[in-house]
């Protein structure tokens, strides 16, 4: 048996390639031990990693990563004994937890991973713990005519195991819901969760945990597009609203069982001050905000998450870095495609410092690329990230940069 660090992943994404792979390589127990990437998309990972300076230090194996028994069998077949098993994928937390537990390594509770990913199961658990007040119901393709619908409109419809804002829609009446279901079930057979629409302001909470202690790092207040869709447009770190509700949100996460590693959760704060948990993502925040946290934190974001999965305690991290809460002012703004079409002109990336503010522009689409509007984060053209010790200076620099960015489309 050879010891190895094991990363389990599904599709190629920036957080894994640019964040967690360097961290996993940096924190190996033995510098000569390999990093094994296990994926069900081997070729595309090989094409991506071979172009990086770290590619030569990585081995890639392929199996059904949604099946933890297949992962265990693959590791045993290749005589690999993991000393760390990690994933940052929404869909693979339960599989990863089972594999890590099998090899007696630090692991999340796989039951919690399963529940958090399944929006219906999560609402059932919250409801039984008296933490969820909205009405909700699960629909399958056999319910096409909605004869048994028991929720009053308006309602929000979304896939039971969806990601981000993909296929999420506000429906004001039965006809709108029928149209949504018919369109969705034309291409997919997945169940749909419907729930009462809860109006309010959206905030996030980012946490780190060692299975004994859960600490709040901070959170974003998020601006969304107008309904019926819910695409994130802008997010500001640690607004007064985030700070006011931080402890209440943290208490909810502790009650529902968030424990090990990093977690990104979303809450709606209603006009009456109620806290409504929308979603738990038992991994690092995405859409570029993980890199914003890495840049503005007083400790290495990706390394710290990996260390928690190596069994390092929150107390040990605090001894190294002090409190893990991040107090820097920060903001991220997304440029969203205004229409379907082909990009005729695209602005260049940049990274610059203006007075007290660092501002970064990261294009996500290229000139001549064709865009088909999906009303989700797949419509992002680029993102602007900014952080500063001065909130006013940061916002002025960000607003100037937004005005200067010019994208041109041809239908």
C-alpha positions as CSV (number, residue, x, y, z in Angstrom):
1,X,0.0,0.0,0.0
2,X,1.2,3.5,-0.8
3,X,-0.1,6.6,1.1
4,X,-1.7,9.4,-0.9
5,X,-3.8,12.5,-0.6
6,X,-7.1,11.9,-2.5
7,X,-9.2,14.6,-4.1
8,X,-12.7,13.5,-5.4
9,X,-14.2,15.7,-8.0
10,X,-16.8,15.8,-10.8
11,X,-16.4,18.6,-13.3
12,X,-13.4,20.9,-13.8
13,X,-13.8,24.1,-11.9
14,X,-11.5,27.0,-10.9
15,X,-11.8,26.4,-7.1
16,X,-10.3,22.9,-7.4
17,X,-7.7,23.6,-10.1
18,X,-6.4,26.9,-8.8
19,X,-7.3,26.7,-5.1
20,X,-7.6,23.3,-3.6
21,X,-5.1,21.3,-5.7
22,X,-2.2,23.7,-4.8
23,X,-3.3,23.6,-1.1
24,X,-3.5,19.8,-1.1
25,X,0.0,19.5,-2.7
26,X,1.4,22.0,-0.3
27,X,0.1,20.3,2.8
28,X,0.9,16.6,2.0
29,X,2.3,14.7,5.0
30,X,5.1,13.5,2.8
31,X,6.3,15.7,0.0
32,X,7.0,12.6,-2.1
33,X,3.5,11.1,-1.7
34,X,1.2,11.6,-4.7
35,X,-2.0,13.6,-5.0
36,X,-4.6,11.3,-6.5
37,X,-7.5,13.0,-8.3
38,X,-10.5,10.6,-8.7
39,X,-13.1,11.8,-11.2
40,X,-15.7,10.6,-13.7
41,X,-14.3,13.1,-16.2
42,X,-10.7,11.9,-16.5
43,X,-9.8,13.2,-20.0
44,X,-10.9,16.8,-19.4
45,X,-9.1,16.9,-16.0
46,X,-6.0,15.6,-17.8
47,X,-6.2,18.2,-20.5
48,X,-6.6,21.0,-17.8
49,X,-4.0,19.8,-15.3
50,X,-1.3,18.9,-17.8
51,X,-1.1,22.6,-18.7
52,X,-0.5,23.7,-15.1
53,X,3.0,23.7,-13.4
54,X,1.6,21.2,-10.8
55,X,0.3,18.7,-13.3
56,X,3.4,16.4,-13.1
57,X,2.7,15.9,-9.3
58,X,-0.9,14.6,-9.9
59,X,-2.2,11.2,-10.9
60,X,-5.8,10.9,-12.2
61,X,-8.0,7.8,-11.8
62,X,-11.5,7.4,-13.2
63,X,-14.6,5.8,-11.6
64,X,-18.2,6.6,-10.7
65,X,-17.6,9.2,-8.1
66,X,-21.2,9.3,-7.0
67,X,-20.8,5.7,-5.8
68,X,-18.6,5.6,-2.6
69,X,-18.2,1.8,-3.0
70,X,-16.7,2.4,-6.5
71,X,-14.2,4.9,-5.1
72,X,-13.2,2.5,-2.3
73,X,-12.8,-0.3,-4.8
74,X,-10.7,1.9,-7.1
75,X,-8.4,2.9,-4.2
76,X,-7.9,-0.7,-3.1
77,X,-7.4,-1.9,-6.7
78,X,-4.5,0.5,-7.0
79,X,-3.2,-0.3,-3.5
80,X,-3.7,3.3,-2.4
81,X,-4.1,4.1,1.3
82,X,-5.4,7.6,1.7
83,X,-4.2,9.9,4.5
84,X,-6.7,12.6,3.4
85,X,-9.9,12.4,1.4
86,X,-11.5,15.6,0.3
87,X,-14.0,17.1,-2.1
88,X,-15.4,20.6,-2.8
89,X,-18.2,19.3,-4.9
90,X,-21.9,19.9,-3.9
91,X,-22.9,16.5,-5.2
92,X,-20.0,14.5,-3.8
93,X,-20.0,15.3,-0.1
94,X,-21.9,12.2,1.0
95,X,-19.7,9.9,-1.1
96,X,-16.5,11.6,0.2
97,X,-17.7,11.3,3.8
98,X,-18.3,7.6,3.4
99,X,-14.9,7.0,1.8
100,X,-13.1,9.1,4.5
101,X,-14.9,7.3,7.3
102,X,-14.1,3.9,5.7
103,X,-10.4,4.7,5.9
104,X,-10.8,6.1,9.5
105,X,-10.0,9.6,8.4
106,X,-11.6,12.9,9.5
107,X,-15.0,13.0,7.9
108,X,-18.4,14.7,7.8
109,X,-21.5,12.8,8.8
110,X,-22.7,11.4,5.5
111,X,-26.3,11.6,6.6
112,X,-25.9,15.3,7.0
113,X,-24.2,15.6,3.6
114,X,-27.1,13.8,2.0
115,X,-29.8,15.9,3.7
116,X,-28.1,19.3,3.0
117,X,-27.8,18.5,-0.7
118,X,-31.4,17.4,-1.0
119,X,-33.6,20.5,-0.6
120,X,-36.7,18.5,0.3
121,X,-35.0,16.4,3.0
122,X,-33.4,19.5,4.4
123,X,-36.7,21.2,4.7
124,X,-38.2,18.1,6.4
125,X,-35.4,18.1,9.0
126,X,-35.7,21.8,9.6
127,X,-39.5,21.5,9.9
128,X,-39.1,18.7,12.5
129,X,-36.7,20.9,14.5
130,X,-39.2,23.8,14.3
131,X,-36.7,25.8,12.3
132,X,-38.7,26.0,9.1
133,X,-42.1,27.7,8.8
134,X,-42.8,27.9,5.0
135,X,-45.0,25.4,3.3
136,X,-43.3,23.0,0.9
137,X,-44.1,20.1,-1.3
138,X,-42.4,17.6,-3.6
139,X,-43.7,17.1,-7.2
140,X,-42.7,14.4,-9.6
141,X,-43.5,14.0,-13.3
142,X,-46.6,12.0,-12.4
143,X,-48.0,15.2,-10.8
144,X,-48.0,17.0,-14.2
145,X,-51.5,18.4,-13.8
146,X,-50.8,19.5,-10.2
147,X,-54.1,18.0,-8.9
148,X,-52.6,17.5,-5.4
149,X,-51.0,20.9,-5.0
150,X,-51.4,22.0,-1.4
151,X,-49.5,25.3,-1.3
152,X,-50.9,28.8,-1.9
153,X,-49.3,31.1,-4.5
154,X,-46.9,32.8,-5.1
155,X,-44.5,29.9,-4.8
156,X,-40.9,29.2,-5.8
157,X,-40.2,26.1,-7.9
158,X,-36.7,24.5,-8.1
159,X,-35.1,21.1,-8.8
160,X,-34.9,19.0,-5.6
161,X,-31.1,18.7,-6.0
162,X,-30.4,21.8,-8.0
163,X,-27.4,24.0,-8.0
164,X,-27.3,27.8,-7.5
165,X,-30.1,29.5,-9.4
166,X,-30.4,27.0,-12.2
167,X,-34.0,26.3,-13.1
168,X,-35.3,28.3,-10.1
169,X,-38.4,30.4,-10.8
170,X,-41.1,32.3,-9.0
171,X,-44.6,31.3,-10.1
172,X,-47.6,33.6,-9.4
173,X,-50.4,31.2,-10.3
174,X,-51.1,27.6,-11.3
175,X,-50.7,28.3,-15.0
176,X,-47.2,29.6,-14.5
177,X,-46.3,26.6,-12.4
178,X,-47.8,24.2,-15.0
179,X,-45.7,25.9,-17.7
180,X,-42.6,25.6,-15.6
181,X,-43.1,21.9,-14.8
182,X,-43.9,21.0,-18.4
183,X,-40.8,22.8,-19.7
184,X,-38.6,21.2,-17.0
185,X,-39.9,17.7,-17.4
186,X,-39.4,17.8,-21.1
187,X,-35.7,17.4,-20.6
188,X,-35.4,16.0,-17.1
189,X,-37.2,13.6,-14.9
190,X,-36.0,15.0,-11.6
191,X,-38.5,15.9,-8.8
192,X,-39.3,19.5,-8.3
193,X,-39.5,21.2,-4.9
194,X,-42.2,23.9,-4.5
195,X,-42.4,26.2,-1.5
196,X,-44.0,29.3,-0.3
197,X,-42.3,32.5,-1.6
198,X,-40.6,34.2,1.3
199,X,-39.8,37.9,0.7
200,X,-36.8,39.5,2.2
201,X,-33.1,40.3,1.9
202,X,-30.6,37.5,1.1
203,X,-27.5,37.0,3.2
204,X,-24.9,34.3,3.4
205,X,-22.9,32.8,6.2
206,X,-19.5,31.3,5.7
207,X,-18.3,29.0,8.5
208,X,-15.3,26.8,9.4
209,X,-15.6,23.8,11.7
210,X,-13.5,21.0,13.3
211,X,-16.4,18.7,14.3
212,X,-16.4,20.2,17.8
213,X,-16.5,24.0,17.2
214,X,-18.2,25.9,14.4
215,X,-17.1,29.5,13.9
216,X,-18.5,32.3,11.6
217,X,-16.0,33.8,9.2
218,X,-18.4,36.4,7.9
219,X,-21.1,36.7,5.2
220,X,-22.3,38.5,2.1
221,X,-25.5,40.5,1.6
222,X,-26.6,39.6,-1.9
223,X,-28.5,41.6,-4.6
224,X,-30.6,39.4,-6.9
225,X,-32.3,40.0,-10.3
226,X,-36.0,40.8,-10.1
227,X,-38.2,37.7,-10.0
228,X,-39.3,35.4,-11.5
229,X,-35.6,34.5,-11.6
230,X,-33.0,34.7,-8.9
231,X,-29.5,35.4,-10.4
232,X,-27.0,37.0,-8.0
233,X,-25.8,40.4,-9.3
234,X,-23.8,41.8,-6.4
235,X,-22.5,40.7,-3.0
236,X,-21.1,42.9,-0.2
237,X,-19.1,41.4,2.7
238,X,-20.3,41.9,6.3
239,X,-23.0,44.6,5.9
240,X,-24.8,45.7,9.1
241,X,-27.6,43.2,8.2
242,X,-25.0,40.3,8.0
243,X,-23.4,41.3,11.3
244,X,-26.8,41.7,13.1
245,X,-28.0,38.2,12.2
246,X,-24.7,36.3,12.3
247,X,-25.2,34.6,15.6
248,X,-28.8,33.6,14.9
249,X,-27.7,32.1,11.6
250,X,-24.8,30.3,13.2
251,X,-27.0,28.8,15.9
252,X,-29.4,27.4,13.2
253,X,-26.4,25.7,11.4
254,X,-25.2,24.2,14.7
255,X,-28.7,22.9,15.5
256,X,-29.0,21.2,12.1
257,X,-25.5,19.5,12.3
258,X,-23.0,21.5,10.2
259,X,-19.6,20.4,11.7
260,X,-16.4,19.7,9.7
261,X,-14.7,21.9,7.2
262,X,-16.1,24.8,5.3
263,X,-19.8,25.6,4.7
264,X,-21.6,28.2,2.6
265,X,-25.2,28.8,3.7
266,X,-27.9,31.2,2.5
267,X,-30.7,32.9,4.6
268,X,-33.5,35.3,3.9
269,X,-34.2,37.9,6.5
270,X,-37.9,38.8,6.3
271,X,-39.2,42.4,6.8
272,X,-40.4,41.2,10.3
273,X,-36.9,40.0,11.2
274,X,-37.5,36.3,10.9
275,X,-34.5,34.2,9.7
276,X,-35.3,31.7,6.9
277,X,-32.7,29.2,5.9
278,X,-32.8,28.7,2.1
279,X,-29.8,26.5,1.4
280,X,-26.8,24.7,2.9
281,X,-23.8,24.1,0.6
282,X,-21.4,21.9,2.6
283,X,-18.3,23.3,0.7
284,X,-16.6,26.6,0.0
285,X,-18.5,29.4,-1.5
286,X,-18.2,29.6,-5.3
287,X,-18.6,32.0,-8.3
288,X,-15.2,33.6,-7.6
289,X,-16.0,34.6,-4.0
290,X,-13.7,31.9,-2.7
291,X,-10.8,33.7,-4.3
292,X,-12.0,37.0,-2.9
293,X,-12.0,35.4,0.6
294,X,-8.5,34.0,0.0
295,X,-7.2,37.4,-1.1
296,X,-8.7,39.4,1.8
297,X,-8.2,36.9,4.7
298,X,-5.3,37.1,7.1
299,X,-4.7,33.4,6.5
300,X,-4.7,31.1,3.4
301,X,-8.3,30.2,2.8
302,X,-7.8,26.9,0.8
303,X,-4.9,25.7,3.0
304,X,-7.0,26.3,6.2
305,X,-9.9,24.2,4.8
306,X,-7.6,21.4,4.0
307,X,-6.0,21.5,7.4
308,X,-9.4,21.0,9.1
309,X,-9.8,17.8,7.1
310,X,-6.4,16.7,8.3
311,X,-7.7,16.9,11.8
312,X,-6.3,20.3,12.8
313,X,-8.6,22.0,15.4
314,X,-10.1,25.5,15.3
315,X,-8.1,26.3,18.5
316,X,-4.8,25.4,16.6
317,X,-5.8,27.6,13.7
318,X,-6.6,30.4,16.0
319,X,-3.2,30.0,17.7
320,X,-1.6,30.4,14.3
321,X,-3.8,33.2,12.9
322,X,-5.9,34.7,15.7
323,X,-9.7,34.9,15.2
324,X,-10.8,33.4,11.9
325,X,-13.5,36.1,11.2
326,X,-12.5,38.3,8.2
327,X,-13.1,42.0,8.8
328,X,-11.9,43.5,5.5
329,X,-14.4,45.4,3.4
330,X,-15.1,43.5,0.2
331,X,-17.6,43.4,-2.7
332,X,-18.1,41.3,-5.8
333,X,-20.1,42.4,-8.8
334,X,-21.2,40.2,-11.7
335,X,-21.6,41.4,-15.3
336,X,-24.6,39.5,-16.7
337,X,-25.3,39.0,-20.4
338,X,-28.2,41.2,-21.4
339,X,-29.3,38.9,-24.2
340,X,-28.6,35.8,-26.1
341,X,-26.1,36.3,-28.9
342,X,-22.5,36.4,-29.9
343,X,-19.9,38.6,-28.1
344,X,-18.4,41.1,-30.5
345,X,-16.2,42.9,-28.0
346,X,-15.0,42.0,-24.5
347,X,-12.9,43.9,-22.0
348,X,-9.6,42.6,-20.8
349,X,-8.8,41.2,-17.4
350,X,-6.9,43.5,-14.9
351,X,-5.7,43.6,-11.3
352,X,-4.9,47.0,-10.0
353,X,-4.8,49.0,-6.8
354,X,-6.6,52.3,-6.6
355,X,-5.8,54.3,-3.4
356,X,-6.7,51.8,-0.6
357,X,-8.6,49.4,-2.8
358,X,-7.5,46.3,-4.8
359,X,-9.9,45.7,-7.7
360,X,-9.7,42.7,-10.0
361,X,-11.6,42.0,-13.3
362,X,-12.0,38.4,-14.4
363,X,-13.7,37.8,-17.7
364,X,-15.6,34.5,-17.8
365,X,-16.6,34.6,-21.5
366,X,-14.5,35.5,-24.6
367,X,-14.9,37.5,-27.8
368,X,-16.8,35.5,-30.5
369,X,-18.3,33.2,-27.9
370,X,-22.1,32.6,-28.2
371,X,-24.3,33.0,-25.2
372,X,-27.7,31.4,-24.6
373,X,-29.5,33.0,-21.7
374,X,-30.3,30.6,-18.9
375,X,-31.3,33.0,-16.1
376,X,-28.5,31.5,-13.9
377,X,-24.9,32.1,-13.1
378,X,-24.0,30.6,-16.5
379,X,-25.0,34.0,-17.9
380,X,-22.1,35.8,-16.2
381,X,-19.8,37.6,-18.6
382,X,-17.3,38.6,-16.0
383,X,-16.9,39.4,-12.4
384,X,-15.3,42.4,-10.5
385,X,-13.8,41.7,-7.1
386,X,-12.7,44.4,-4.7
387,X,-11.4,44.6,-1.2
388,X,-10.2,47.5,0.9
389,X,-9.9,48.9,4.4
390,X,-12.2,51.7,3.4
391,X,-15.8,50.9,2.4
392,X,-16.4,54.2,0.6
393,X,-13.2,54.1,-1.4
394,X,-13.9,50.5,-2.4
395,X,-17.5,51.3,-3.6
396,X,-16.3,54.3,-5.6
397,X,-13.6,52.2,-7.3
398,X,-16.0,49.4,-8.0
399,X,-18.7,51.7,-9.5
400,X,-16.1,53.4,-11.7
401,X,-14.9,50.0,-13.0
402,X,-18.4,48.8,-13.7
403,X,-19.1,51.9,-15.9
404,X,-15.8,51.4,-17.8
405,X,-16.5,47.8,-18.8
406,X,-17.9,47.6,-22.3
407,X,-19.3,44.4,-23.8
408,X,-20.8,44.3,-27.2
409,X,-23.3,41.7,-28.6
410,X,-24.7,40.7,-31.9
411,X,-28.0,38.9,-31.9
